[in-house]
């Protein structure tokens, strides 16, 4: 699956209207993925992307939200 980063960001903004908040949340999820957490998207899709893109895809699809 080919992704266009600006589209991912714009679609993820429906969950976090502030770009700064989205960056903060995506950074937290990216760090957890880099520590070894299992991606919430399919393994096949995750294999094609880096942790930063995976975190944005998960946020865009509503699969991961930060506990507030």
SEVEXDREN-292509 format. One record per residue: x, y, z of N, C-alpha, C in turn; residue number from 1; residue in one letter. Coordinates in Angstrom, 3 decimals. Atoms other than C-alpha are relative to their C-alpha. Layout:
N
{pt {X; Y; Z}; {X; Y; Z}; {X; Y; Z}; NUM; A}
...
# end
This chain:
68
{pt {0.843; -1.186; 0.000}; {0.000; 0.000; 0.000}; {0.886; 1.246; 0.000}; 1; X}
{pt {-0.761; -1.247; 0.079}; {1.434; 3.330; -1.036}; {-0.749; 1.073; 0.786}; 2; X}
{pt {0.627; -1.053; -0.801}; {0.803; 6.220; 1.345}; {0.595; 1.350; -0.378}; 3; X}
{pt {-0.409; -1.382; 0.241}; {0.980; 9.961; 0.872}; {-0.085; 0.685; 1.360}; 4; X}
{pt {-0.088; -0.495; -1.377}; {2.120; 11.503; 4.165}; {-0.927; 1.188; 0.266}; 5; X}
{pt {0.928; -1.111; -0.287}; {0.202; 14.816; 3.856}; {-1.458; -0.462; 0.140}; 6; X}
{pt {1.361; 0.531; -0.131}; {-3.021; 12.832; 3.331}; {-0.188; -0.701; 1.339}; 7; X}
{pt {0.070; 0.665; -1.307}; {-2.279; 10.698; 6.395}; {-0.177; 1.018; 1.114}; 8; X}
{pt {0.054; -1.034; -1.037}; {-1.727; 13.801; 8.485}; {-1.368; 0.673; 0.002}; 9; X}
{pt {1.294; -0.675; 0.073}; {-4.877; 15.529; 7.244}; {-1.136; -0.885; 0.506}; 10; X}
{pt {1.046; 0.904; -0.463}; {-7.010; 12.458; 7.916}; {0.125; -0.275; 1.494}; 11; X}
{pt {-0.206; 0.218; -1.440}; {-5.471; 11.933; 11.380}; {-0.426; 1.212; 0.816}; 12; X}
{pt {0.384; -1.222; -0.710}; {-6.322; 15.526; 12.279}; {-1.467; -0.007; 0.430}; 13; X}
{pt {1.389; 0.075; -0.465}; {-9.984; 14.512; 12.666}; {-0.062; -0.508; 1.446}; 14; X}
{pt {-0.067; 0.478; -1.384}; {-8.924; 12.829; 15.940}; {0.732; 0.983; 0.906}; 15; X}
{pt {-0.788; -0.986; -0.748}; {-6.456; 15.514; 17.027}; {0.041; 1.276; -0.837}; 16; X}
{pt {0.089; -1.188; 0.849}; {-7.402; 18.929; 15.594}; {1.247; 0.889; 0.006}; 17; X}
{pt {-1.226; -0.788; -0.053}; {-4.099; 20.477; 16.659}; {1.146; -0.815; -0.594}; 18; X}
{pt {-1.149; 0.693; 0.600}; {-1.105; 19.536; 14.527}; {1.061; -0.310; 1.047}; 19; X}
{pt {-0.995; 0.211; -1.051}; {1.102; 19.914; 17.589}; {-0.368; -1.211; 0.863}; 20; X}
{pt {0.468; 1.145; -0.777}; {-0.995; 17.432; 19.545}; {0.164; -1.290; -0.802}; 21; X}
{pt {-0.168; 1.169; 0.860}; {-0.965; 15.019; 16.600}; {1.463; -0.433; -0.035}; 22; X}
{pt {-1.431; 0.326; 0.015}; {2.834; 15.197; 16.428}; {0.412; -0.640; 1.324}; 23; X}
{pt {-0.330; 0.543; -1.326}; {3.096; 14.568; 20.182}; {-0.506; -1.433; 0.145}; 24; X}
{pt {0.606; 1.328; -0.123}; {0.736; 11.585; 20.054}; {0.688; -0.997; -0.941}; 25; X}
{pt {-0.676; 0.880; 0.960}; {2.369; 10.124; 16.931}; {1.408; -0.352; 0.490}; 26; X}
{pt {-1.342; 0.265; -0.533}; {5.791; 10.453; 18.591}; {-0.050; -1.033; 1.120}; 27; X}
{pt {0.155; 0.988; -1.078}; {4.571; 8.523; 21.636}; {-0.230; -1.390; -0.581}; 28; X}
{pt {0.283; 1.305; 0.609}; {3.161; 5.731; 19.445}; {1.220; -0.519; -0.762}; 29; X}
{pt {-1.202; 0.416; 0.733}; {6.287; 5.669; 17.252}; {1.032; -0.575; 0.960}; 30; X}
{pt {-0.962; 0.490; -0.998}; {8.472; 5.255; 20.343}; {-0.409; -1.375; 0.509}; 31; X}
{pt {0.442; 1.305; -0.490}; {6.332; 2.364; 21.565}; {0.194; -1.078; -1.064}; 32; X}
{pt {-0.249; 0.964; 1.079}; {6.559; 0.666; 18.163}; {1.483; -0.335; -0.098}; 33; X}
{pt {-1.440; 0.225; 0.071}; {10.328; 1.091; 18.168}; {0.500; -0.834; 1.180}; 34; X}
{pt {-0.348; 0.837; -1.155}; {10.454; -0.536; 21.625}; {-0.472; -1.429; -0.171}; 35; X}
{pt {0.413; 1.365; 0.262}; {8.762; -3.588; 20.168}; {-1.482; -0.278; 0.087}; 36; X}
{pt {1.449; 0.220; -0.007}; {4.996; -3.064; 20.491}; {-0.452; -0.515; -1.367}; 37; X}
{pt {0.531; 0.561; 1.226}; {2.975; -4.949; 17.911}; {-0.854; 1.036; -0.724}; 38; X}
{pt {0.841; -0.935; 0.757}; {1.501; -2.792; 15.148}; {-1.456; -0.475; -0.011}; 39; X}
{pt {1.426; 0.309; -0.004}; {-2.298; -2.633; 15.100}; {-0.557; -0.165; -1.410}; 40; X}
{pt {0.392; 0.238; 1.384}; {-2.413; -2.828; 11.311}; {0.552; -1.363; -0.413}; 41; X}
{pt {-0.440; 1.326; 0.438}; {-1.804; -5.989; 9.298}; {1.525; -0.073; -0.111}; 42; X}
{pt {-1.457; 0.197; 0.090}; {1.707; -7.434; 9.358}; {0.510; 0.310; -1.402}; 43; X}
{pt {-0.403; -0.235; 1.390}; {1.832; -7.254; 5.565}; {0.127; 1.499; -0.269}; 44; X}
{pt {-0.040; -1.454; 0.200}; {1.034; -3.531; 5.572}; {1.117; 0.629; 0.830}; 45; X}
{pt {-1.022; -0.557; -0.890}; {3.344; -2.816; 8.522}; {1.409; -0.279; -0.515}; 46; X}
{pt {-1.330; 0.363; 0.497}; {6.263; -4.570; 6.829}; {0.520; 0.985; -1.043}; 47; X}
{pt {-0.382; -0.923; 1.075}; {6.266; -1.940; 4.083}; {0.281; 1.413; 0.479}; 48; X}
{pt {-0.110; -1.369; -0.486}; {6.503; 1.108; 6.360}; {0.872; 0.088; 1.243}; 49; X}
{pt {-0.762; -0.281; -1.216}; {8.645; 2.668; 9.052}; {-0.973; 0.301; 1.139}; 50; X}
{pt {0.825; -0.197; -1.190}; {7.361; 3.177; 12.592}; {-0.783; 1.306; -0.021}; 51; X}
{pt {0.699; -1.290; 0.027}; {6.471; 6.822; 12.009}; {-1.250; -0.059; -0.873}; 52; X}
{pt {1.146; 0.121; 0.904}; {4.183; 5.989; 9.098}; {-1.037; -0.944; 0.597}; 53; X}
{pt {0.930; 0.934; -0.640}; {2.674; 3.024; 10.950}; {-0.813; 0.722; 1.065}; 54; X}
{pt {0.726; -0.711; -1.055}; {1.786; 5.283; 13.881}; {-1.050; 0.937; -0.599}; 55; X}
{pt {0.976; -0.885; 0.639}; {0.079; 7.796; 11.564}; {-1.159; -0.778; -0.610}; 56; X}
{pt {1.067; 0.839; 0.559}; {-1.863; 5.029; 9.807}; {-0.929; -0.464; 1.121}; 57; X}
{pt {0.819; 0.464; -1.129}; {-3.034; 3.656; 13.174}; {-0.870; 1.120; 0.547}; 58; X}
{pt {0.771; -1.142; -0.501}; {-4.129; 7.113; 14.333}; {-1.094; 0.366; -1.001}; 59; X}
{pt {0.969; -0.347; 1.051}; {-5.853; 7.857; 11.010}; {-1.180; -0.964; -0.018}; 60; X}
{pt {1.055; 1.009; 0.033}; {-7.816; 4.607; 11.167}; {-0.726; -0.134; 1.333}; 61; X}
{pt {0.671; 0.031; -1.292}; {-8.802; 5.238; 14.785}; {0.358; -1.217; 0.837}; 62; X}
{pt {-0.402; 1.204; -0.725}; {-6.948; 2.155; 16.015}; {0.761; 0.311; 1.280}; 63; X}
{pt {-0.812; -0.343; -1.177}; {-4.746; 3.978; 18.538}; {-0.262; 1.438; 0.394}; 64; X}
{pt {0.172; -1.335; -0.581}; {-5.463; 6.919; 20.793}; {0.737; 0.027; 1.317}; 65; X}
{pt {-0.708; -0.139; -1.267}; {-3.556; 8.248; 23.746}; {-1.033; 0.061; 1.133}; 66; X}
{pt {0.883; -0.052; -1.168}; {-5.163; 7.712; 27.148}; {0.234; 1.313; 0.714}; 67; X}
{pt {-0.147; -1.317; -0.641}; {-5.831; 11.089; 28.689}; {-0.566; -0.008; 1.393}; 68; X}
# end
